[in-house]
Amino acid sequence: MSETETGTAEPPGEIVLSTTGETVTVTVAGTIDVRLAVALRKVLLEVANRRPKTLRVHLQISVDGAELVARIVRETQARFHSARLRCLVATPDPAVLRLLAGARISAELQPAAAPG
């Protein structure tokens, strides 16, 4: 586990893939490191090859992690838009949203899911 500036430990990173109808949801949560960023790139390429009508990417990560995944998400979003498919990116963290906007990624603020 890594420790944030506030001294709280972040959970290890994980990627969760789910499919509902013609929508694929990729949730990325926790600490992002290079290993997880590479895995995310592979997962998103695999999803793009399946050509779902909609890809939803939920980033439940810190700003530090967003810096690592911004380019990967931007490339994926561009690939989907050029194929006339939808790629929606959401995060519950306003700081991550600002970083994504600065990286020219269209994203929306989504409240965090209630625990339990």
KEKE-3310 file (N, C-alpha, C; in steps of 0.2 Angstrom, whole numbers, plus 5000, padded with zeros to 4 digits):
npx = (5004:5002:5006:4997:4998:4991:4993:4985:4983:4982:4972:4978:4980:4967:4958:4942:4932:4916:4901:4886:4874:4876:4886:4901:4910:4924:4932:4943:4953:4960:4978:4988:5001:5015:5014:5000:4995:5000:4993:4980:4980:4981:4969:4960:4963:4959:4945:4941:4943:4933:4922:4911:4895:4895:4908:4912:4922:4927:4936:4942:4953:4968:4975:4988:4988:4980:4988:4996:4987:4981:4985:4983:4969:4965:4969:4961:4948:4949:4950:4938:4928:4932:4928:4914:4909:4903:4912:4913:4919:4922:4923:4924:4932:4935:4948:4955:4946:4949:4962:4961:4953:4963:4971:4964:4953:4937:4927:4916:4910:4906:4897:4904:4901:4890:4896:4895)
npy = (4994:5011:5027:5042:5060:5065:5055:5044:5027:5021:5009:4994:4994:4990:4983:4981:4973:4973:4968:4973:4970:4979:4987:4990:4991:4998:4998:5007:5007:5012:5012:5017:5010:5008:4995:4992:5002:4997:4985:4991:4997:4986:4980:4989:4990:4977:4978:4988:4981:4972:4980:4987:4995:5005:5011:5012:5021:5021:5030:5028:5034:5042:5058:5057:5044:5047:5054:5045:5036:5045:5047:5035:5033:5044:5040:5029:5034:5043:5033:5026:5037:5040:5028:5030:5026:5026:5033:5034:5043:5044:5051:5051:5061:5078:5084:5075:5075:5088:5086:5077:5085:5094:5086:5085:5076:5071:5070:5066:5072:5060:5055:5046:5029:5023:5016:4998)
npz = (5000:4996:5003:5005:5004:5015:5024:5024:5020:5004:4995:4987:4969:4957:4943:4937:4927:4918:4910:4903:4893:4878:4884:4891:4906:4914:4928:4938:4952:4967:4971:4958:4948:4938:4933:4934:4926:4913:4912:4912:4899:4891:4894:4890:4876:4872:4875:4866:4854:4854:4851:4859:4860:4870:4881:4897:4908:4924:4935:4950:4958:4964:4961:4958:4952:4941:4933:4928:4920:4911:4898:4892:4894:4886:4873:4871:4872:4861:4851:4852:4849:4836:4829:4830:4842:4859:4873:4889:4903:4920:4937:4954:4960:4961:4959:4951:4940:4935:4931:4921:4912:4909:4902:4890:4890:4889:4903:4917:4933:4945:4959:4973:4976:4988:5003:5006)
capx = (5000:5006:5003:4995:5000:4987:4995:4981:4985:4978:4971:4981:4976:4963:4954:4937:4928:4909:4898:4879:4871:4881:4890:4907:4912:4930:4933:4950:4952:4966:4984:4990:5008:5016:5011:4993:4994:5001:4987:4974:4981:4979:4962:4956:4964:4955:4938:4941:4943:4926:4918:4904:4892:4897:4913:4912:4928:4926:4942:4942:4960:4971:4977:4994:4987:4977:4993:4999:4982:4977:4986:4980:4962:4964:4970:4955:4943:4949:4949:4930:4925:4933:4924:4908:4906:4903:4917:4912:4924:4919:4927:4921:4937:4936:4955:4956:4942:4952:4968:4958:4951:4969:4974:4959:4949:4930:4925:4911:4910:4901:4898:4907:4896:4889:4899:4891)
capy = (5000:5018:5032:5048:5066:5066:5050:5038:5022:5019:5002:4992:4995:4985:4984:4977:4973:4970:4969:4973:4971:4982:4992:4987:4995:4996:5002:5007:5009:5011:5014:5016:5010:5006:4988:4992:5006:4993:4981:4995:4998:4980:4978:4994:4988:4971:4980:4991:4976:4969:4986:4988:5002:5010:5010:5017:5020:5024:5031:5029:5034:5048:5063:5054:5039:5049:5056:5039:5033:5050:5046:5028:5034:5049:5036:5025:5039:5045:5027:5025:5042:5039:5023:5032:5023:5030:5031:5039:5043:5047:5050:5055:5066:5084:5085:5070:5078:5094:5084:5074:5090:5097:5081:5084:5070:5072:5066:5069:5070:5056:5054:5040:5024:5023:5010:4993)
capz = (5000:4997:5008:5002:5007:5021:5028:5024:5015:4998:4994:4980:4963:4954:4937:4937:4920:4918:4904:4903:4886:4874:4887:4895:4911:4917:4934:4940:4959:4972:4969:4951:4947:4931:4931:4933:4920:4907:4912:4910:4892:4888:4895:4885:4869:4871:4875:4860:4849:4855:4849:4862:4859:4875:4885:4903:4912:4931:4939:4957:4959:4966:4956:4956:4948:4935:4928:4924:4916:4907:4891:4890:4893:4880:4867:4871:4870:4853:4846:4852:4845:4828:4827:4832:4848:4865:4878:4895:4908:4926:4943:4960:4963:4957:4957:4945:4934:4932:4928:4915:4907:4906:4897:4885:4891:4891:4909:4921:4940:4947:4966:4975:4978:4995:5005:5009)
cpx = (5004:5002:5002:4998:4997:4989:4991:4983:4980:4978:4976:4977:4973:4959:4949:4933:4921:4906:4890:4876:4877:4886:4895:4909:4919:4931:4940:4950:4959:4972:4986:4998:5009:5013:5004:4991:4995:4995:4981:4974:4979:4972:4958:4957:4959:4947:4937:4940:4936:4921:4911:4902:4895:4903:4912:4918:4927:4933:4941:4949:4962:4973:4984:4993:4984:4982:4996:4994:4979:4979:4983:4972:4960:4964:4964:4949:4943:4948:4941:4927:4926:4929:4916:4904:4907:4909:4916:4917:4921:4924:4924:4926:4937:4943:4957:4952:4946:4959:4966:4956:4958:4972:4969:4955:4942:4928:4920:4912:4905:4902:4900:4901:4896:4892:4894:4885)
cpy = (5006:5022:5039:5054:5067:5060:5044:5033:5021:5012:5000:4993:4989:4987:4979:4978:4970:4972:4969:4975:4973:4987:4988:4993:4993:5001:5001:5010:5008:5014:5012:5016:5008:5000:4988:4997:5002:4988:4984:4996:4992:4978:4983:4992:4982:4973:4984:4986:4972:4974:4986:4995:5007:5007:5015:5015:5024:5024:5033:5029:5041:5052:5060:5048:5041:5052:5050:5036:5038:5048:5040:5030:5039:5045:5032:5029:5041:5039:5026:5030:5042:5033:5024:5028:5027:5028:5036:5038:5047:5046:5054:5061:5072:5086:5081:5073:5084:5092:5081:5080:5094:5093:5080:5078:5072:5068:5070:5067:5066:5054:5047:5035:5024:5016:5005:4991)
cpz = (5000:5001:5004:5006:5014:5026:5028:5019:5010:4997:4987:4974:4960:4948:4937:4930:4921:4912:4905:4896:4881:4877:4891:4900:4914:4923:4937:4947:4962:4969:4962:4951:4940:4928:4930:4927:4913:4907:4910:4902:4889:4888:4890:4878:4868:4871:4868:4854:4849:4852:4852:4860:4863:4879:4891:4907:4918:4934:4946:4960:4962:4960:4953:4951:4941:4930:4924:4919:4911:4900:4888:4889:4887:4874:4866:4869:4863:4849:4846:4848:4838:4825:4828:4837:4854:4870:4884:4900:4914:4932:4948:4963:4959:4955:4951:4939:4931:4929:4921:4910:4905:4901:4891:4884:4893:4897:4913:4928:4942:4955:4967:4977:4985:4998:5007:5005)
residu = (MET:SER:GLU:THR:GLU:THR:GLY:THR:ALA:GLU:PRO:PRO:GLY:GLU:ILE:VAL:LEU:SER:THR:THR:GLY:GLU:THR:VAL:THR:VAL:THR:VAL:ALA:GLY:THR:ILE:ASP:VAL:ARG:LEU:ALA:VAL:ALA:LEU:ARG:LYS:VAL:LEU:LEU:GLU:VAL:ALA:ASN:ARG:ARG:PRO:LYS:THR:LEU:ARG:VAL:HIS:LEU:GLN:ILE:SER:VAL:ASP:GLY:ALA:GLU:LEU:VAL:ALA:ARG:ILE:VAL:ARG:GLU:THR:GLN:ALA:ARG:PHE:HIS:SER:ALA:ARG:LEU:ARG:CYS:LEU:VAL:ALA:THR:PRO:ASP:PRO:ALA:VAL:LEU:ARG:LEU:LEU:ALA:GLY:ALA:ARG:ILE:SER:ALA:GLU:LEU:GLN:PRO:ALA:ALA:ALA:PRO:GLY)
# end
